Every structure is written in C-alpha cells, then in structure tokens.
Amino acid sequence: MSIEMTKLSKVLFLITIMLSSVMIMGELVIVPITYNLFDAFPNDRGVVNTIVSIPMMAMIFSSLLASVLLRKISKKTLLIIGGTMFAVCSILGAAVDNVWYMLVMRIPYGIGIAFVNVAAVALIAEVYSDEKKRAAIMGYYYAFISLSGIVITLVAGSLAVSFWKNAYFTYWSVIPIVIMFVFFLPNIKPVEQEVKRVQGQKSDPLGSKFWIMIANFIVYNIVYGYAMYFISSYSIENNLGNTAFVGILSAITTLGSFILCATFGQIYKKMVKWTIIPSYALSCISMLTLYLYPSSITVIVACLIMGASYGLAISYSYAHLPLLVPQKRIDDAIGVVTASYSLGNFATSYLVTGIMLVLGTNNVTSVCIVFAGFAVIYTAIQFLVSRNEDEIAVDQAI
C-alpha cells in the first residue's frame, strides 16, 4: 500500500469501497419497473424514454469532470459529494408524481454515480501501489458490483410487486454507505495541491495506444449493451421465453461477470497485457451464437459468455489502461474509461435501431451478425496494439 493504515482501517476501507458498488449498480432498480413507468405516464412516452437513458448521458460528461475535480479535491471528498447527490436524488426520485420532476432528478443522480465510480477506482489505484495487488482488488471490486446488481434487482423487483414506486425504497440502503465514506476512507491530499505546477505548463498526453484501446472499449460496450438492453426483445422475437426467463438471462449475464471479476487478479498475473484479447473474442462468439443458434439453451450460454467477457473487459480497463499514461494523468485516464463505457452503453439503442433501419428489418436478431463483425475488428486491432505495447507497464504489473 502506498499509505499507512492499521489492519482495522484496511478492512473498513475495503468494506466501504466494496459497498460503494451499490451506488454504481443503483440503476438496476429501474429495470423491473420500466414497463410501469410507461404505464404510469402513457402520454409522455418520449419523456419516459429520456428518464431511462439520461443518467448514462450525464455520466459521460460528469466522468470527465470528475477527473478534473480530483486535481483540486480529495477522492474521499468527491465520493462524499457523489454519494450524497445519489442518495438524495434516488430516494426522492419519485417523491412527486410528475414525469418532468422525475426526469430532472435523474440528471444529478447520474452525475452522482459517475463521481462515485471514478473516485472509488482512483482511490483504489492510489491506495494500492503494487500493480498485482491493485489488479486483484479491482477484480474483487467489480465482482462485488456484479453481486450488488443481482441483489438490487431481486430486492427492487420484490418491493415493486405491490406498487412500482416501492422499488425506490431500495435506495435507502445508500445512507449508511455515505456515512461510511465520511468515517472510513483515507483523505489523501491531491498531488496538485502538494506540488506547485509551472504556470501554463501543458499536461503530458495520454498517448495513442491509450486512445486506440479506449475506442475499442467504446465499441465493445456497444456490443455488450445488446445483452443488456435487447436480450428481452431477442427472446420474445425468437419465442424463447417470457419476462421471467429474461430475468434469468440477466442474472446469468451478471453471474458470468462476477466469476471473471473475482478471478481477474489471477488471470491478469499470467496474461497481463493480453488479458483483454479473450474478452473481446468471447464477445464475438456470443454474438455469433445468438445469430446462428437462437434457442433457450444457446441464449443462456451466450449470455454467460458475454457476462464473462465483460467481467474481464471492465476489470482490465481500470487495472491496466491507467498504466499506459503518465503517473499524474491516472485520474484523467480513469475518468475517460468511465466515460467510454457510459458512451458505449448509451449509444447501443441508437446503433441497433440504425442497423435495423439500414437492413430494412424489425428483427433485432439480425443485428447480432453485424455486432459479431464489430467484435472481430476490435479484437484484431487490440491484438496488434497489445503486441506492440511498451513492456514498461507490463514489468510494473509483474
């Protein structure tokens, strides 16, 4: 560790950081009640669509803002700010039975998620200077995020059975987590407050390899977004099952992510810069499976594969990509990674709709073969980039 902490402080720090995942996955509260939102506001379907998607858009810009703020304030402070924004706007998100009120509340809600996500990952990177240990903790963190997603979906769905607004009671769980932010996180002074910079000095560039990998990661998240947002349409279209079956598919996807996140540390030790290649290749296999063999068994397998792929991809992106940039730009890199997956997920629905329009079909299954082609391209590009990657970062990781 790069800072001194007692054993008890280390344990409390890890528990607190892991619990921040509840905020990262808080959006899953909306998943079981999306239909209810459309039903509650039948004359405002466009606004409801925006309610569902706008947090992701807010995250794109606020993730980049977070990396700028971390030059001025500590990561603990940003976690408290983001956590408080999330808590207030989520708990009160449906307090007023007005579609425009709910829309407005979802904007700072999304900003809060981005602040917590960027600051939590940046704090892990700062506390754990050893790259092997950092990779392991990062894997555990995203495994906990996957686990939180399963729990949140089950709790919110159960609460919403009697009345859809009851799902919002799930958000009360974040109040003790914000309190834990205050008491159990180290308050590390930002570098720019410790070292006075030369006025007008330009920041070191993040580097071309970093940006190529980010571009790949954005497209990858568009492909992964299919498993998140269109697996329901795919299942119904191919007569594979009802909404209960779709819920099972969602849990299976999350389970795949959990398994690979939990084992990421060991995988990364052996593969380091090559870790992302099987992840991207698996996404291609998943899309081809969905396109060629639409059945209840193969869709389960495809979702498990895609979930496993995502577990590797998200852990790798936060653990390895910051190694490719100058030390003082690590927070910026983490902000860009967060913005990139938000952008990819946000763009999924628009790209799927666009592809269907170009193909002249209303069949979402046909999009899978196009996405498989995308996966082949970004896997090949990533292979070339990884092969030529500087060994400096790799040596640090080993």
C-alpha positions in Angstrom: 0.0 0.0 0.0 1.2 3.5 -0.7 -0.3 4.9 2.5 0.0 3.6 6.1 -3.2 2.1 7.6 -3.8 -0.2 10.5 -5.3 -3.6 9.9 -8.7 -2.5 11.1 -8.5 0.6 8.9 -7.7 -1.6 5.8 -10.6 -3.8 6.5 -13.0 -0.9 7.0 -11.6 0.8 3.8 -12.2 -2.3 1.7 -15.7 -2.9 3.1 -16.6 0.8 2.4 -15.2 0.7 -1.1 -16.9 -2.5 -2.0 -20.2 -1.2 -0.7 -19.9 1.8 -3.0 -20.9 -0.7 -5.7 -24.5 -0.4 -4.5 -24.5 3.2 -6.0 -22.8 2.1 -9.2 -25.5 -0.6 -9.8 -28.3 1.6 -8.4 -29.7 2.0 -11.9 -30.9 -1.6 -11.8 -33.7 -0.5 -9.5 -35.3 1.0 -12.6 -35.1 -2.2 -14.7 -38.0 -4.1 -13.1 -40.3 -1.0 -13.2 -39.5 0.4 -16.7 -42.8 -1.0 -18.0 -44.6 0.5 -15.1 -43.1 3.9 -15.9 -44.6 3.8 -19.4 -47.9 2.6 -18.0 -47.9 5.4 -15.4 -47.2 8.1 -18.0 -48.9 6.8 -21.2 -49.0 10.3 -22.8 -45.3 11.0 -22.2 -43.5 8.0 -23.6 -40.7 10.2 -25.1 -40.0 11.7 -21.7 -40.0 8.3 -20.1 -37.5 7.1 -22.6 -35.3 10.0 -21.6 -35.8 9.2 -17.9 -34.4 5.7 -18.6 -31.4 6.8 -20.7 -30.4 10.3 -19.4 -28.3 9.1 -16.3 -25.9 7.4 -18.8 -25.6 10.6 -20.8 -25.0 12.5 -17.6 -22.3 10.0 -16.7 -20.4 10.6 -19.9 -19.7 14.2 -19.2 -19.5 14.0 -15.4 -16.9 11.2 -15.5 -14.6 13.6 -17.4 -15.5 16.4 -14.9 -14.7 14.1 -12.0 -11.1 13.6 -13.2 -10.7 17.4 -13.3 -12.2 17.8 -9.8 -9.8 15.2 -8.4 -6.9 17.7 -9.2 -8.5 20.1 -6.7 -10.2 17.9 -4.1 -9.5 14.5 -2.5 -11.1 11.3 -3.7 -12.8 11.0 -0.4 -14.4 14.4 -0.8 -15.6 13.5 -4.3 -17.0 10.2 -3.0 -19.0 12.0 -0.3 -20.3 14.6 -2.8 -21.3 12.0 -5.4 -22.7 9.7 -2.7 -24.8 12.5 -1.3 -26.1 13.5 -4.7 -27.0 9.9 -5.5 -28.7 9.3 -2.1 -30.9 12.5 -2.3 -31.9 12.2 -5.9 -32.6 8.5 -5.8 -34.6 8.4 -2.6 -36.6 11.4 -3.7 -36.6 10.4 -7.3 -40.3 9.5 -7.4 -41.5 11.7 -4.4 -43.5 13.8 -6.8 -45.9 12.1 -9.2 -44.7 14.2 -12.2 -42.8 12.9 -15.2 -40.7 16.1 -15.6 -39.8 16.1 -11.9 -38.5 12.5 -12.2 -36.6 13.5 -15.4 -34.8 16.4 -13.6 -33.9 14.2 -10.6 -32.3 11.6 -12.8 -29.6 14.1 -14.1 -27.8 14.8 -10.7 -28.5 11.1 -9.9 -26.4 10.1 -12.9 -23.7 12.6 -12.0 -23.5 11.1 -8.5 -23.0 7.6 -10.0 -20.1 8.9 -12.2 -18.4 10.8 -9.3 -18.6 7.7 -7.1 -17.4 5.4 -9.8 -14.4 7.5 -10.8 -13.4 8.4 -7.3 -13.7 4.8 -6.0 -11.5 3.3 -8.7 -9.0 6.2 -8.4 -8.8 5.7 -4.7 -8.1 2.0 -5.1 -5.3 2.9 -7.6 -3.9 5.4 -5.1 -4.0 3.1 -2.0 -2.6 0.0 -3.8 0.7 0.9 -5.5 1.6 -2.7 -6.2 0.0 -3.5 -9.6 -0.6 -7.2 -8.9 -2.4 -6.3 -5.7 -4.3 -3.4 -7.4 -5.5 -5.7 -10.2 -6.7 -8.3 -7.7 -8.6 -5.6 -5.7 -10.0 -4.1 -8.8 -11.3 -7.5 -9.8 -12.9 -8.1 -6.4 -14.5 -4.6 -6.7 -16.2 -5.4 -10.0 -17.1 -8.8 -8.7 -18.9 -7.1 -5.8 -20.5 -4.7 -8.3 -21.9 -7.8 -10.1 -23.1 -9.3 -6.9 -24.7 -6.0 -5.9 -26.5 -5.9 -9.2 -28.1 -9.3 -8.6 -29.2 -8.3 -5.0 -30.6 -4.9 -6.1 -32.6 -6.4 -9.0 -34.2 -9.0 -6.7 -35.0 -6.5 -3.9 -36.3 -3.8 -6.2 -38.4 -6.4 -8.1 -39.9 -7.8 -4.9 -40.7 -4.4 -3.5 -42.4 -3.3 -6.7 -44.8 -6.2 -6.8 -47.4 -4.3 -4.7 -46.7 -0.9 -6.2 -43.9 0.2 -8.6 -42.8 3.2 -6.5 -41.9 0.9 -3.7 -38.8 -0.1 -5.7 -37.4 3.3 -4.7 -37.2 2.1 -1.1 -34.1 0.1 -2.2 -32.2 3.4 -2.3 -32.4 3.9 1.4 -29.6 1.4 1.8 -27.1 4.0 0.5 -27.5 6.3 3.5 -25.2 4.2 5.8 -22.8 3.8 2.9 -22.4 7.6 2.6 -21.8 7.8 6.4 -19.1 5.1 6.0 -17.5 7.3 3.3 -17.1 10.0 5.9 -15.5 7.9 8.6 -13.6 5.0 6.9 -12.0 6.4 3.8 -8.5 7.9 3.9 -8.3 11.6 3.0 -5.3 11.8 0.7 -4.3 15.3 -0.5 -4.4 15.8 -4.3 -1.0 15.9 -5.9 -1.6 19.3 -7.5 -2.1 20.8 -4.0 1.3 19.3 -2.9 3.4 20.2 -5.9 3.0 23.7 -7.4 2.9 23.4 -11.2 4.6 25.8 -13.6 2.0 28.2 -14.8 0.9 27.4 -18.3 2.6 24.1 -18.4 0.8 21.6 -20.6 -0.2 18.2 -19.4 1.5 15.1 -20.7 -0.5 13.4 -23.4 -2.3 10.2 -22.6 -0.8 8.5 -25.7 -2.1 7.0 -28.9 -2.2 3.4 -27.6 -4.5 4.5 -24.7 -6.9 6.2 -27.1 -7.0 3.3 -29.5 -7.8 1.0 -26.6 -10.5 3.4 -25.5 -12.0 3.5 -29.0 -12.1 -0.3 -28.9 -13.6 -0.3 -25.5 -16.4 2.1 -26.6 -17.4 -0.2 -29.5 -17.1 -3.2 -27.2 -19.6 -1.6 -24.8 -22.0 -1.0 -27.6 -21.9 -4.8 -28.4 -22.2 -5.6 -24.7 -25.2 -3.2 -24.5 -27.1 -5.6 -26.7 -27.0 -8.2 -24.0 -28.2 -5.6 -21.5 -31.0 -3.8 -23.4 -32.1 -6.1 -26.3 -31.9 -9.6 -24.9 -35.6 -9.2 -23.9 -36.6 -8.3 -27.5 -34.4 -11.1 -28.8 -36.0 -13.7 -26.5 -39.6 -12.6 -27.3 -38.8 -12.4 -31.0 -37.5 -16.0 -31.1 -40.2 -17.3 -28.8 -37.6 -18.3 -26.2 -39.5 -17.3 -23.0 -41.4 -14.7 -21.1 -40.2 -11.8 -18.8 -39.3 -14.3 -16.1 -36.9 -16.0 -18.5 -35.4 -12.7 -19.4 -34.8 -12.1 -15.7 -32.9 -15.3 -15.5 -30.8 -14.3 -18.5 -30.0 -11.0 -16.8 -28.9 -12.9 -13.7 -26.8 -15.3 -15.8 -25.0 -12.5 -17.5 -24.2 -10.9 -14.2 -23.1 -14.3 -12.8 -20.6 -14.6 -15.7 -19.2 -11.1 -14.9 -19.0 -12.0 -11.2 -16.9 -15.2 -11.8 -14.4 -13.5 -14.1 -14.1 -10.4 -12.0 -13.5 -12.5 -8.9 -10.7 -14.4 -10.7 -9.3 -11.4 -12.6 -6.3 -11.0 -10.3 -5.0 -14.5 -11.1 -5.8 -14.2 -14.8 -4.0 -10.8 -15.0 -0.9 -12.1 -13.3 -0.5 -14.7 -16.1 -1.6 -12.7 -19.1 -1.1 -9.0 -18.2 -1.4 -7.0 -21.5 -3.0 -10.0 -23.3 -5.9 -10.3 -20.8 -8.3 -8.3 -22.9 -7.9 -10.5 -26.1 -10.0 -13.5 -24.9 -12.6 -11.0 -23.5 -13.1 -9.4 -26.9 -13.0 -12.8 -28.7 -15.7 -14.1 -26.3 -18.0 -11.2 -27.3 -17.7 -12.3 -30.9 -18.5 -15.9 -30.0 -21.5 -14.7 -28.0 -22.9 -12.6 -30.9 -22.4 -15.4 -33.4 -24.1 -17.9 -31.1 -27.1 -15.6 -30.8 -27.3 -15.1 -34.5 -26.8 -18.7 -35.7 -28.5 -20.7 -33.0 -31.5 -18.9 -31.4 -32.7 -21.3 -28.7 -33.4 -21.2 -25.0 -30.2 -23.2 -24.3 -27.9 -21.3 -26.5 -29.1 -17.9 -25.3 -28.3 -18.9 -21.8 -24.8 -19.9 -22.9 -24.4 -16.7 -25.0 -25.4 -14.5 -22.0 -23.0 -16.4 -19.7 -20.2 -15.9 -22.2 -20.9 -12.2 -22.7 -21.1 -11.7 -18.9 -17.7 -13.4 -18.5 -16.3 -11.3 -21.4 -17.5 -8.1 -19.6 -16.0 -9.2 -16.3 -12.6 -9.4 -17.9 -13.0 -6.2 -20.0 -14.1 -3.9 -17.3 -11.6 -5.1 -14.8 -8.7 -4.9 -17.3 -9.7 -1.4 -18.5 -9.5 0.0 -15.0 -6.5 -2.0 -13.9 -4.3 -1.9 -17.0 -5.1 1.2 -19.1 -4.0 3.7 -16.4 -0.6 2.0 -16.6 -0.2 3.3 -20.1 -0.4 7.0 -19.1 1.9 9.3 -17.1 1.5 8.9 -13.4 -0.1 12.4 -12.9 -2.7 11.6 -15.6 -4.0 8.4 -13.9 -7.1 10.1 -12.6 -7.8 11.5 -16.0 -7.4 8.0 -17.6 -9.9 6.6 -15.1 -12.4 9.3 -15.9 -12.0 8.6 -19.6 -12.6 4.9 -19.1 -15.8 5.5 -17.2 -17.0 8.0 -19.8 -16.2 5.5 -22.6 -18.3 2.7 -21.2 -21.1 5.1 -20.5 -20.9 6.4 -24.0 -20.9 2.8 -25.4 -23.9 1.8 -23.4 -25.8 5.0 -24.3 -25.1 4.5 -28.0 -26.3 0.9 -28.1 -30.0 1.5 -28.6 -29.4 4.2 -31.3 -26.9 2.0 -33.2 -29.2 -1.1 -33.1 -32.1 0.9 -34.4 -29.9 2.4 -37.1 -28.6 -1.0 -38.2 -32.2 -2.4 -38.3 -33.2 0.6 -40.5 -30.3 0.0 -42.9 -31.0 -3.7 -43.1 -34.7 -2.9 -43.6 -35.9 -5.2 -40.8 -37.6 -5.1 -37.5 -35.7 -8.2 -36.4 -33.2 -7.4 -33.6 -31.6 -10.9 -34.2 -30.2 -9.7 -37.5 -28.1 -7.1 -35.7 -26.1 -9.9 -34.0 -24.1 -10.7 -37.1 -23.2 -7.0 -37.6 -22.0 -6.8 -34.0 -20.0 -10.0 -34.4 -18.2 -8.2 -37.3 -17.5 -5.3 -35.0 -16.1 -7.7 -32.4 -13.8 -9.3 -35.0 -12.4 -5.9 -35.9 -11.8 -4.6 -32.4 -10.3 -7.9 -31.4 -7.8 -7.8 -34.3 -7.0 -4.1 -33.5 -6.5 -4.9 -29.9 -4.2 -7.8 -30.7 -1.9 -5.5 -32.8 -1.9 -2.8 -30.1 -1.1 -5.3 -27.3 1.6 -6.9 -29.4 3.4 -3.6 -29.8 2.7 -2.3 -26.3 5.6 -1.0 -24.3 6.9 -3.5 -21.8 7.3 -0.8 -19.2 3.7 -1.2 -17.9 4.0 -5.0 -18.1 7.1 -5.0 -16.0 5.3 -2.9 -13.4 2.5 -5.3 -13.3 4.8 -8.3 -12.9 
